[in-house]
Amino acid sequence: MARRCSRATSRFTGNIQTHLRKLETSAVLLCLCLLFPSPAEAGLYTASDQILVLTPENVDSVLINSTAAIVVEFYASWCGHCIAFSPVYKSLARDIKEWKPAVDLAAIDCAVEENRKVCTGFGIRGYPSIKFFNAYSKGDSTGQDIKGFPREVRGLRQRIIDKMETHEEPWPPACPPLEPTSQAEIDIFFETNSVEHLALIFEDSKSYIGREVTLDLLQHENVAVRRVQSTEEGLVAKLGVTEFPSCYLYYPGGNFTRLKVQIEARAFYSYALQRLPGVVRSGKPRPVTSDLLTNNTDEPWRPFNRSRVYMADLESTLHYSLRVELAAHPVIKGEALTSLKSYISVLVKYFPGRPVVMNLLKSVDSWLKGQTGAEVSYTALREILDNSAQVPDTALPEGVRWVGCQGSKPHFRRYPCGVWTLFHVLTAQAKTSGGSEPQEVLRAMRGYVHNFFGCRPCAQHFDAMAQESLTEVNSLSTAALWLWSRHNRVNNRLAGALSEDPHFPKIQWPSPELCPVCHGVKKTGEHSWNLEQVLSFLLSYFSSNSLLTDYLQDESQVLAKQRERHETQQLALRRVERKAREALDSITQPPPSQPTQEEDEEEEEEEEEEGPEEEEEGAEGAAAAAEMGGKASEPAPWAKPEVEVGRGRRQAQRKPSIVGMRLRDVQEDIVDLDSFVNQHYKAKALRAAASSRVKRRSLQRKEEQEPGPMFGLGMELDVGVGMAGLQPVEPDLGLGMGQQRKRLQKRGLTGQYIGGSEEVEFSQQLYSHSHRGRWMSVLSIGFSKVDISLCVILYFLSCMCLLAMYLYFKNRLRLRRAKVALP
């Protein structure tokens, strides 16, 4: 036995890295199994229980030629005793998780049709049955029966150790020696091993503590554990050992010191040895000091107290939860919407936040309760989260500022740590504030994680734990303890995983240093939790009075940043809208001489909005804005030309609309009155525009009194050039003259008299000229004079080209015929 263990020691030190790589591969396979569960997992166990689920496809690869010993449970999912034993087997898997490089647990459901042949091949006749398979088992091995196995974790753990000690060659390469050591081996230990710490556990011959701790430290480097029996008088006398069990740290040169623990038991030994300086999990880098963390993170390291909770972590969690995770759901409906309402409602009730944050949460809660539809858009929700309505003293700081949840690298801890912390705070606050519904917080958490938490395997695990035992929660105290126990279960499963931060290893929390009274030992030597003390610790640790406000942004700064961001967004929005409108106008707007009614309305709205600015520019602009600021309820069916005096810009002239079509201005229909107007009407027109009120007259004419075409008198004034023009009006558009008159009245251009005989003569000239060009205008609907001229020229050139081509080919054909006719 000694020779075998000596060889095992050398193999252990030489091949540990190989088996750790295989362990990492197994962890990857475990993650794949979690993402893609097999049909066999419909039984009593899943991969999340840290138990290998065997099927006909993988049974040979797991059991044959394995580098670790395998313990297999054969069960039937319909068997009542199997169902009752399954929690014990799951607890055993969690308890010996650190032993995996040397021994692992597996299970197979023999009630599944495809598995029956496998179970029959191993000689299974009853359920549950447990078999032990040595490392490097052959293909014809049927394993060793563990008959009469106990139905509790401690007894099963000890039976496995007994099987490991009697293991035949070859020995599992990752397993350290389990037999007692001697003084001679200790004297030369550091000559053949390079570890920093050697832990000697002194115990009697019937104790299993030494072997259990040895396997517990299997996945850690720079420490080795050996058990020393009380009969080894030389070492006992040399170290002055008087208590059994007890643990001593032995160093080169014969130096030693006793390991200080709260209770002399396995759990306390393992925890203390794993926290020794330089001891790290295999494959993980050594923990770095805080002054080196600044090189590994994007943000500067923030020193903090590990025994306290920081409000900065909670607000960072809320920001990421509400502004990042929810943003992945553009439309929230159905069960997700119900879960969101419940989540926000619980936050409003129990979150111990600052007034500005609580005001925002209440605003969001009120808005959600007011949504009676089947769905809500995240865009609308984001408007409330960002306080776009600018409700006073309401804000949620943007960005994250992790303190207690910092990680040594950007991908460690942070948001998952913040979520757990937030949930613990809510359950503790529900207890201290006297909540009425025990499962209120837990159901809200379950709904949020199920619908919104980004890590889907994590969400599935949490949902599975809730489905398994959430019904057992019948009080607010058990709710806080349920969440605590499930958090520790997750820590146990993730210890040693790639997601574990070496600077913050996963432990069973709270640690003995943080809460000594929370830990205890049963009569059998097993670790136990004092649940009353644990509950008291949780309520105190996560109390609102214990939260630290270090590293928080000042409320005034948060509100100022929110206002500045809101103003910037509004300005950018206006700029984008203006550019979009200009781009749209450049694409869809008709030629400058043909504005549409919609443009008419938009122009009037712009005049209303720009009124105050125009008042600042000059009295003339102010007068024009005051007269043009009104907007007709129904735009006239045909629009008048318009001049924007305040800006000094000349707007495009509006042309009449005939039967839904736009008349393009015909040059011949407009009398060139520049010189005429300049001589006779310029002064009169300017006086009319500057006068406060001018005499008005109605432009509406009744069809029955004056049959024939109707004409509207429109005066268009330009500061540089005064113009007056008559435009034809169709009879069926006469009903819109009232609205047109209102528009002209607002602009101060309606009903201006052109007095005396000059007015009559001028009107007659315009009427006769317009009458002569009326039919030409009708024929040229939609085309300007230039367009018609170009068309005529193009047609003429085309005809000339065709004629030239005809003559060319005709002469060519005549010449060819003449050549053919020659002898």
C-alpha positions, 0 to 999 in steps of 0.5 A: 500500500505504501509503495502504491501511495508513493507512486501515486504521489509522484504521479500526482505531482507530475500529471496534475496539469493534464487532468486539470485540462481534462477537468476544464474540458469536462466543464465545457461539456457540462455547459453544453449539456446545460444548453442542450439537455438530452432526453435522458435528463427527463429523469431525477437528475440533470447536469446542473446537479453536477451529476453525469447523466449516462445514456447508451451513447456516452456510457462507454466513454465515461466508464471505460478507461477513465482517469477518475473513479466513477460512482454510478447510481442505477435508478428508476424514475418511477421508484419511490425510494429512488425519488426519496434518495435523489436529494441525498445524492444531489447533496453528495455531488455538491459536497464532494465537488472538489474531488472530481479529478479523482472521483466523480458521480454519475446516474442512469435512469433504467426506466427509460426504454433506451437505457434498459439494455445498459442496466441489464448489462451491468446486472441491475435487478433492483433500484436504487443500486450504486456501483463503484468503477475503478479508474481505467476500468476495462470494457468488460467491467461491471463495477463493484456493488456498494451494498447496504449504502447509507441514505445520508451524505456523511456515510456515502462520503466515507464509503467512497473513501473506503473504495478509493483506499482499496483501489487497485492499480492503476491508481487515479493519477490525480488522487493524492495519497490517502494513507497515514504519513510518517516522520521519515516522509515528512523529513524529506517532503520538501526535497521532492515537492515544491509546495509552499505549505504542508498541512498535517492533520493529526487524528485517530485511526477512525477519523475521516477528516484527514482524508476528506480535507486531502481530497477537498484541497485536490484542486488547489496548488501550493498546498499539500495535506497529509494525515498523521495518526495519533500513534505516530509518537515522533511527530506528535511529540515534535509538534507538541500535539495534544488535541485530536483532530488538530491541524498544523502547518509545517515548513522547511527547516522544521518550522511549524505553526498551528492552524487557527480555526473556529471549530476543529472540523473538516469544513473549517480546515478546508476553508482556512487552508484554501485561504492561505497566502499563495494557495490558488485553484489549479489553472487560476492566476494568483490573486493580485493586490489592489494596486495592480488591479488598475492595469486589468480594468477599464475603470480605476480600482475603488477601495471598498469594505468587503463586509458592507453593501454599497448603494452605488452597486444597487443603482448600477444594477438598476441602470443595467437592468432597466436600460440595457437588459430591457432594451433587448426587448423592443416590444414587451407583452404577455407574460414578460409585461406582467413580470416587468410590472411586478418587478417595478412594483416590488422595487417601489415597495422595498428598494431603499433608494435615494429620493430622486431614484424612488421618484423615478421608480414611482413614475415608471410604476404609475406609467406601467399601471396606466398601460391597459394594452396588451403590450408596451414598446421599450421606446415609450418606456425609455422616455419615462426612464430618462424622465423626458417630461422633466418631472422635478427631482426625478432621475436614475443615474446613467452608467455603472459605477461598481464598488463592492461588485468590482472584478479583477477583470472587466468580465468578472462579477459586476452585474451578476453580483449586483443582481444577487445583491439587489435580490438579497436587499429586497428580501431583507427589506420585505422582512423588516418593513412587514410585507404581507406576501411571503413569495412576492419578492421571489416571484418578481425575481423569478419572473424578471430572470425568466423573461429578461436576464441575459444569461439564459442558462443562468435563468434556466438554473434559477427557474429550476431551483424555484420550481423545485422548492419555492412552494416551501416558502411560507414566510418572509423569513424563509424567503430570505433564507431560501434565496441565501441557500440557493445563492450558496448552491450556485456558488458551489456549482460555479466554484472553479469555473472560468467565470470565477474571479480568482480575487473573489473565489466562490465560497459558502457565504457568509464566511466564518470570519464574517459571521462566526456564529452562523457556523456550527458542527453536528454531533457527527462532526458535519458542518451545520448552519445556525439558521437563526443567526444566519437570518439575523445576519442577513437582515443586518447586512442588507439593512437600509441603515447599513448601506454605504453611499461612497462613490455615489454621484450627487443628486444635483449633479445627476439632475443637472446632467439629465437636464443637459442631456434632455436639452441636447436631445431636443436640439438634435431632434429639432435639427434632424426634423428640420433637415428631414423636412428640407430633404423631403421638400427638395424631393417632393416639392413642386417647382417654386411656382407651384407650392402645395396647400400643405406647404401653405400650412407649414409656412404659416406654422413656421411664421407663427414659431418664428414670430418672436425672432422676427420681432427682434429683427425689426419693426417691419418684420414684427408687423408682418409676423403679427399679420401673418401669424394666424392660420386658417382652419381650412386652407384655400383651394388655391393659394396666393403668392406670399412674401416673407418681409421680416426675413427679407426673403421672397417666397415662391409664388403660389398658383391656382389649382384647376380641377386638382391640377396645378397651373404653371405660370404662363409668361404671356398671361402676366402683364409686365407692369414693372415700369407701370407699377413703379410709376403709378402704384409703388407709393400707394402699395407701400402706404397700403402695407404700412397702414394698420387697417385698409378698406376690405371688400369681399372677393366672393361672387355669386354664380347666379348673378355673374355667370361665366368665369370668376376672377379674384383680385390679388395684390402681391406686394414686394418691397423692391417691386410692387406687382398686382395681378388677376388670377382666374377662378373656376366657378366651382371654387367660389365656395372657398373664397371666404377662407381665402379672404380670411387668409388675405386679411391676416396678411393685410393684403385683402381688398386694397382699393386702386382708386380712380379711373386708373384702377378701372382702366388697369383692370380692363387691360388685365381682364382683356389680356387674361381672357385672350390668354385663357385658352393658352393657359388651359392648353399649357397646364403643367408646363411653362413657356420655356418647357413648351419652347424646348419641346417644339425645338426638340420636335423640329430637330428630330424631324430634321434628323429623320429627314436627313437620314431618309435622304441619305439612305435614299441616295445611297440606295440609288447609287448602289442600284446604278452600280449593279446595273453597269456591265 
